[in-house]
């Protein structure tokens, strides 16, 4: 899993039928020290994250798991909202 921050949202009226009702958010990937890393990514939101929230996300085949048994086309998915982060 990876850390990120929600920086925007995507509105799409024409999409795959299995994406109906799903939210698409724009996320800035972050390093563990919360500095930006890489380009912003569009991803599905499985947890109801909001603008500016620190989240954790997964990619690949696992990104569709929160939506099973539906076959949702997903490469990246927000799977949690971070309440606290402690680095040692």
Secondary structure, 3 states (H helix, E strand, C coil): CEEEEEEEEECCCCCCHHHCCCEEEEEEEECCCCCECCCCEEEEECCCCCCCCEEEEEEHHHHHHHHCCCCCCCCEEEEEECCCCCCC
